[in-house]
Amino acid sequence: MNYLWKLAAGLWLVMAMTGCIAEEFDFTPPAVTLSNTDSVQSAELKEANVVWIGENNKQIKKEADDIISFAKKQEALSYKPGQKIDLLFDSEDFLVEELSVSLWKNDEEIQ
């Protein structure tokens, strides 16, 4: 009977210790890609203005001082009106609380 108690305690200890083995998590903002569903064309977007809560609630903040000059340095992406484009994140183990997208043409924001 004493043997059974030791065996049960040992099994319980092993199961309890497996919960102590932690995974490493990536707390950086995810890469975002636009993907055209009609072809294999895709483009990874550059980060401009990001507020992200990282490891140990440390805030990661990237802000572009002049969004127009930042945008002019990027490669132009062209899609047909009404064409379906997917917005893909390289990881999805987070909740998107706010996401904004702007379209600009000739230095003016368009609808």
N, C-alpha and C positions, 0 to 999 in steps of 0.2 A: 504494500500500500504506500509505503514511504517512497518507493521508486516512482509510482504514478504521480505523486505530488511534485517530485523533482522534475519529472518529464513535463508536466503541465506548466510548472513555473518557468522551465527553460523555453518551452514553446511560446509562452506569453512574452518572455523577455525578448526573444528573437523577433516576434511580430511588432513589439513596441519599438525596438531599435530600428526597424526598417522605415518607420515614420521619421526618423532623425536624418535619414539620407536625403539631402536637399538637392533640388535641381538648380542649375544656374539659369537665371532669367536675363533676357536682354531688355534693358529699360530705356533704350534709345528710341527716338521716334521712328516709325516704320517708313520704308521707302514706298513711294506711291508711283504707280505706273498707269498710263492711259493705254488701253488696248482696244484695237479695232476688231470687232467680231467678224467682219467680212474677210479679213486677211490676217496675216501674221504680224502686221505692223504694230509695234508698241514703242512707247517712249517713256522713260523714267523722268518724273518731274523733279525739278530742283526745289529745295526748301527755301522759302522766303520769310514768312512770318510764322513762327512756331512757338507755342507755349505748351510744354510737356512736363508732366510730373514724373520724374525718374525714380531711381533707387533711393530708398530712405526719404521719400517725399522731397527730394531735391528737384528744384525747378530748372528745366532746360528751356532757355528762351533764345530764339533767333529772330532778329528783326532786320529787315531791309530798310535802310534809311530812305532811299529813293526807289520806290517800287517800279517806276517807269524805266529808269536806267537799268535796273536789274533785269526787267523783262526784255529789254532790247538786246541784252547779251545772250539771251537764250535762243535756241534754234526754233524757228517758226514751225508750228504744227498746223496742218490744214486738213479739214474734214468737210464732207458734204453736208448740207442742211438736212436734218432729220436722220442722219446716220447714227447708229447706236454705238456708243463708246463706253467701255467698262472702266471703272476706276478701281484698281486693284491695290491692296496693301500687302506687303511681303509677310506680315504677320497680322493675325486678327484676334489676339488675346487681350483686347482692350475695348473700351466703350468710347465711341466717337460722340463727344458731347456737342461739339460745334465744328462745322466744316463750311468754309465759304469759298466760292469760285467766282472769278470775275473774268469777263471777256473784254479785251481792249482792241481797238482798231484806230490807227492814226492818233495815238496818245489820248484817246477818249474811251471811257468805259461804255460798252454797249449792252443792251438787253438781249 
